């Protein structure tokens, strides 16, 4: 389990320092607590920071650089901190903030600069040049009009799994160390990959995977994870 830290009222470098300390003190020794082996061989907790751009780089540097007043660097609470890249200018802010990498989060190709597959190779090149991790985020499709009726233009049809495979191929083409899958089991954004069977209520028709099996997206995930691991071995040779 890696923690995805949402924005909340009053999220600052000080409050984040307290959050990280709490998480590591409480869960750090648990067997399921995810740690990432960095290029220097250190094994550290990995934290995703959602909407990181809401906090200015000057504030993040207090937490994420060695000279910062709230610095966790070189302490028992050090980690790999990954920021959200939405707009192109965020790349430079993320670098200036002291983050270790960036991820794209959104499952809708074209929704933002960061979530557009066509930009991933260029973002990866920027990250490589600045010793940052690039973590593209893929999804099986997207439809949130049940809760955001105005957002139809960001709907992405699953095309029986082809959308998912296209996004996975785009991610692998960028040769990242990690790929994340943005999948929500709340179902209101249409990004679920777990088993699904046809279901209808008086108000709602749920998406299913017909004509494919109920575990279609889990099978695709397994196949692509195996491909990713094989490909990665070749990149690192």
Residue pairs with C-beta under 8 A, 6 or more apart in sequence:
1 27
1 32
1 33
1 34
2 34
2 45
2 46
2 47
2 48
3 23
3 45
3 47
3 48
4 48
4 50
5 16
5 19
5 47
5 48
5 49
5 50
6 50
6 51
7 50
7 51
7 54
11 54
11 55
12 55
12 59
13 55
13 59
13 60
13 62
13 63
13 68
13 69
13 70
14 62
14 70
16 49
16 63
16 70
17 63
17 70
17 72
17 77
20 47
20 72
20 77
20 79
21 77
23 45
24 45
24 76
24 77
24 79
27 33
28 45
33 45
34 45
34 46
35 43
35 44
35 45
35 46
36 43
36 44
36 45
36 46
36 80
36 178
37 43
38 44
38 80
38 100
39 131
44 78
44 79
44 80
45 79
45 80
46 79
46 80
46 82
47 79
47 80
47 81
47 82
48 82
48 84
48 103
48 180
49 81
49 82
49 83
49 84
49 99
50 84
50 105
51 84
52 60
52 83
52 84
52 94
52 97
52 99
53 83
53 84
53 86
53 87
53 90
53 93
57 93
57 96
57 97
60 97
60 98
60 99
61 68
61 96
61 97
61 98
62 68
62 69
62 70
62 71
63 70
63 71
63 72
63 98
64 71
64 72
64 73
64 81
64 97
64 98
64 99
65 71
65 73
65 98
66 73
66 74
68 98
72 78
72 79
80 100
80 101
80 133
81 98
81 99
81 100
81 101
82 99
82 100
82 101
82 102
82 103
82 133
82 135
83 90
83 94
83 97
83 99
83 101
83 102
83 103
84 90
84 102
84 103
84 104
84 105
84 114
85 91
85 94
85 102
85 103
85 104
85 113
85 114
85 123
86 106
86 112
86 113
86 114
86 115
87 112
87 113
87 114
88 113
88 119
90 102
90 114
91 102
91 123
91 126
94 102
94 132
95 130
95 132
99 132
100 132
100 133
101 127
101 132
101 133
101 134
101 135
102 114
102 123
102 127
102 132
102 133
102 134
102 135
103 135
103 136
103 137
103 180
104 112
104 114
104 115
104 120
104 123
104 135
104 136
104 137
105 114
105 115
105 137
105 180
105 182
106 112
106 114
106 115
106 137
106 139
106 182
107 115
107 137
107 138
107 139
107 140
107 141
107 142
107 156
107 167
107 182
107 183
107 189
107 191
108 115
108 139
108 142
108 154
108 155
108 156
109 115
109 116
109 117
109 156
109 163
109 167
110 116
110 154
111 142
111 154
113 119
114 123
115 137
117 166
117 167
117 170
117 171
120 134
120 136
120 170
120 171
120 173
120 174
121 173
121 174
123 134
123 174
124 134
124 174
124 175
124 176
126 132
127 133
127 134
128 134
133 176
133 177
133 178
134 174
134 176
134 177
135 176
135 177
135 178
135 179
135 180
136 170
136 171
136 174
136 176
136 179
136 180
137 179
137 180
137 181
137 182
138 164
138 167
138 168
138 170
138 171
138 179
138 180
138 181
138 182
139 156
139 164
139 167
139 181
139 182
139 183
139 191
140 158
140 161
140 163
140 164
140 183
140 191
140 192
140 193
140 217
140 220
141 156
141 157
141 158
141 159
141 163
141 164
141 190
141 191
142 154
142 155
142 156
142 189
142 190
142 191
143 155
143 156
143 189
143 190
143 207
144 151
144 154
144 155
144 188
144 189
144 190
145 151
145 152
145 155
146 188
146 204
147 188
147 189
155 190
156 163
157 163
158 164
158 207
160 209
160 211
160 212
160 216
161 212
161 216
161 217
161 220
164 193
164 217
164 220
165 220
165 224
168 179
168 220
168 224
171 179
172 179
172 224
172 227
172 228
172 231
175 231
175 235
177 232
179 228
181 193
181 221
182 191
183 191
183 192
183 193
183 194
184 191
184 192
185 192
185 194
187 206
190 207
192 207
192 217
193 217
193 218
193 220
193 221
194 217
194 218
195 214
195 215
195 218
196 206
196 207
196 208
196 209
196 214
197 208
197 214
198 206
198 208
198 210
199 206
199 208
200 206
208 214
209 216
209 217
213 219
